[in-house]
Amino acid sequence: MKGFKEFLLRGNVVELAVAVVIGAAFTTIVNAFVKGVINPIVGVFGSKDLASYSSCLKGPCEVSTTGEVTSGILILWGSVLSAALQFLIIAAVVYFVLIVPMNRLAAHRKSDAEKALEAEAKEVQLLTEIRDALASPLR
């Protein structure tokens, strides 16, 4: 139990759990956005719900009142398009809200580390010159 407790209390596990919860909440927001904004915009050109777009591959296609296909082969490409839009929106937000700032922060830290290394190298060079000057006989 001690090892399990240490595993749970590690920062990475807690951060991962928080990320999953926030991700689930964000997915709900994106789903509502697609349903409330994207679907009505698509509805200007056709049906208000992307999921209702379908094609009959081998027909005639008949759908029961419960939504099951009773005959034919029905391709529900609208629901795939809706899922793809949701994925693109989530991916774009993750990229622009998380990845881009983290890359900038990493680049900033890298440049700070490089400056610190340069300063340390100059300090070592200066100390070496001082040592050599003290070690040489006086003129």
Secondary structure, DSSP 8 states (H G I E B T S, - for coil): -HHHHHHHHSHHHHHHHHHHHHHHHHHHHHHHHIIIIIHHHHHTTS-S-GGG--EEEEEEEEE-TTS-EEEEEEE-HHHHHHHHHHHHHHHHHHIIIIIHHHHHHHHHHHHHHHHHHHHHHHHHHHHHHHHHHHHS---
